[in-house]
Amino acid sequence: MTYPVQISREQAQTPALFWSTFWDGAENLGDWRVAPAADPVNPGGLDASQQLASAIIVSLFTDRRAPEGWRPDEPDRRGWWGDGVAAEGRGLDPLGSHLWLLRNEVATDRIAERARLYALEALAWLVRDRVAARVEAESGLIESPRRGIWLRIMLYGQDGAALYDRRFARLWTEIGASR
């Protein structure tokens, strides 16, 4: 499944923020691709045509550092190492989401709602940085074959047009949110 993102003339004249990860919808595996020599963003380098989709995946499925004291018996608060070296006062949000905190929870409506709120927290920077005008998230329970939680992410541009719409179901089950 692909998520087309239109590249503006201004974006084509600047280097890519980061390359795109292309996801195999059947296997939920990601890989990088080499951009064609005529690519307007990163000619001959790594393909950056789906930066928005990649930014969403990184934001959702990178482990954000857990709050102090989140579990007294668990010393590993995870988090991205770069958050610890980011300059103070630069207004940067920590990378990732707290979705990983749900890994040992039994899937219930309450946990599905927490997943939705964690996703919105992780993607809030997209609105703050004016990448999107609005971010929405939905979540619910998967009843079979294993109990789990699905998560749907939708982003909208300044004109109200949909920029991104993807439902994560099998991937969510694989990262351990269900029993």
C-alpha positions as CSV (number, residue, x, y, z in Angstrom):
1,M,0.0,0.0,0.0
2,T,1.5,3.4,-0.9
3,Y,0.7,6.8,0.4
4,P,1.3,9.4,-2.3
5,V,2.7,12.7,-1.1
6,Q,3.0,15.6,-3.5
7,I,6.4,17.2,-3.5
8,S,6.3,21.0,-4.0
9,R,8.8,22.9,-6.2
10,E,10.4,24.4,-3.0
11,Q,10.7,21.0,-1.4
12,A,12.4,19.6,-4.5
13,Q,15.1,22.3,-4.3
14,T,16.0,21.3,-0.7
15,P,17.5,18.1,0.5
16,A,15.2,15.5,2.0
17,L,14.7,15.5,5.7
18,F,15.0,11.8,5.7
19,W,14.5,8.9,3.4
20,S,11.3,6.9,3.1
21,T,10.6,3.4,4.3
22,F,8.4,1.5,2.0
23,W,6.1,-1.0,3.6
24,D,5.0,-4.3,2.2
25,G,1.3,-4.4,3.1
26,A,1.1,-8.2,3.2
27,E,4.1,-8.8,5.4
28,N,4.4,-5.5,7.3
29,L,8.0,-5.3,6.4
30,G,9.8,-2.1,5.6
31,D,12.7,-1.5,3.3
32,W,14.5,1.4,1.6
33,R,14.7,2.1,-2.1
34,V,17.2,3.9,-4.3
35,A,15.8,7.0,-5.9
36,P,16.0,7.3,-9.6
37,A,18.7,9.6,-11.0
38,A,16.0,12.1,-12.1
39,D,14.4,12.2,-8.6
40,P,13.7,15.9,-7.7
41,V,14.4,15.4,-4.0
42,N,17.4,13.1,-3.6
43,P,18.7,12.0,-7.1
44,G,20.6,8.7,-6.9
45,G,20.3,8.6,-3.1
46,L,17.7,6.9,-1.0
47,D,14.1,7.5,-2.1
48,A,12.4,10.2,-0.1
49,S,9.1,10.3,-1.9
50,Q,7.1,9.1,1.1
51,Q,8.6,11.1,3.9
52,L,5.2,11.8,5.6
53,A,4.3,8.1,5.9
54,S,7.8,7.3,7.2
55,A,7.6,10.1,9.7
56,I,4.3,8.7,11.0
57,I,5.8,5.2,11.4
58,V,8.8,6.5,13.2
59,S,6.7,8.7,15.5
60,L,4.3,5.9,16.4
61,F,6.7,2.9,16.6
62,T,9.8,4.3,18.2
63,D,9.7,3.9,22.0
64,R,9.4,7.3,23.7
65,R,11.0,7.4,27.1
66,A,8.6,6.4,29.9
67,P,7.7,8.9,32.6
68,E,9.8,8.7,35.8
69,G,8.4,6.0,38.1
70,W,6.1,4.5,35.5
71,R,6.7,1.1,37.0
72,P,8.8,0.9,40.1
73,D,9.9,-2.7,39.3
74,E,11.0,-1.8,35.8
75,P,14.3,0.2,35.5
76,D,14.3,0.4,31.7
77,R,12.4,3.5,30.6
78,R,13.6,3.1,27.0
79,G,13.5,6.1,24.8
80,W,15.6,7.4,21.9
81,W,19.2,8.2,22.9
82,G,19.1,11.5,20.9
83,D,16.5,12.9,23.3
84,G,19.1,12.9,26.0
85,V,21.5,15.0,24.0
86,A,19.1,17.4,22.4
87,A,19.8,21.0,23.4
88,E,17.5,22.2,26.2
89,G,15.1,24.9,25.4
90,R,14.9,24.1,21.7
91,G,11.2,23.1,21.9
92,L,11.8,19.6,20.5
93,D,9.4,16.9,21.5
94,P,10.8,13.6,22.5
95,L,10.9,11.1,19.6
96,G,8.4,8.3,19.5
97,S,5.3,7.2,21.4
98,H,4.3,5.6,24.6
99,L,2.5,2.8,22.7
100,W,5.1,0.4,23.9
101,L,3.9,0.9,27.5
102,L,0.8,-1.1,26.6
103,R,2.8,-4.2,25.6
104,N,1.8,-6.3,28.6
105,E,-1.7,-5.0,29.0
106,V,-4.8,-7.1,28.2
107,A,-6.7,-5.5,25.3
108,T,-9.8,-3.7,26.6
109,D,-11.7,-0.7,25.5
110,R,-9.8,1.4,28.1
111,I,-6.4,0.2,26.7
112,A,-7.6,0.9,23.1
113,E,-8.4,4.5,24.2
114,R,-5.0,4.9,25.8
115,A,-3.4,3.7,22.5
116,R,-5.4,6.3,20.6
117,L,-4.3,9.1,23.0
118,Y,-0.7,7.9,22.9
119,A,-0.8,8.1,19.1
120,L,-2.2,11.6,19.1
121,E,0.5,12.7,21.6
122,A,3.2,11.2,19.3
123,L,1.9,12.9,16.2
124,A,1.1,16.3,17.7
125,W,4.3,17.7,16.3
126,L,2.9,17.3,12.8
127,V,0.3,20.0,13.5
128,R,2.7,22.2,15.5
129,D,5.2,22.2,12.7
130,R,2.4,22.8,10.1
131,V,3.0,19.5,8.3
132,A,-0.7,18.8,8.7
133,A,-3.7,20.9,9.8
134,R,-5.3,18.1,11.8
135,V,-4.4,14.6,13.1
136,E,-7.1,12.2,14.0
137,A,-6.9,8.7,15.5
138,E,-9.3,5.9,16.1
139,S,-8.8,2.6,17.9
140,G,-10.7,-0.5,18.8
141,L,-10.5,-4.1,19.7
142,I,-9.6,-7.0,17.5
143,E,-11.5,-10.1,18.7
144,S,-10.0,-12.8,16.5
145,P,-7.8,-14.7,15.8
146,R,-6.0,-13.1,18.8
147,R,-7.3,-10.4,20.9
148,G,-5.5,-7.1,20.2
149,I,-6.0,-3.5,19.3
150,W,-6.2,-1.8,16.0
151,L,-5.2,1.8,15.4
152,R,-6.2,4.1,12.5
153,I,-4.3,7.4,11.8
154,M,-5.7,10.1,9.6
155,L,-3.9,13.4,8.7
156,Y,-5.5,16.3,6.9
157,G,-3.9,19.3,5.1
158,Q,-4.7,23.0,5.4
159,D,-7.3,22.6,2.6
160,G,-9.0,19.8,4.5
161,A,-7.8,17.1,2.0
162,A,-6.7,13.8,3.4
163,L,-2.9,13.5,3.4
164,Y,-2.7,10.0,5.1
165,D,-5.1,7.3,6.2
166,R,-3.9,4.0,7.4
167,R,-5.2,1.4,9.8
168,F,-2.6,-0.6,11.8
169,A,-4.0,-4.0,12.8
170,R,-1.7,-6.9,12.3
171,L,1.4,-4.7,13.1
172,W,-0.2,-3.7,16.4
173,T,-0.8,-7.3,17.4
174,E,2.8,-8.2,16.5
175,I,4.3,-5.7,18.8
176,G,2.7,-7.4,21.8
177,A,-0.4,-5.4,22.7
178,S,-2.5,-8.5,23.0
179,R,-2.5,-11.7,24.9
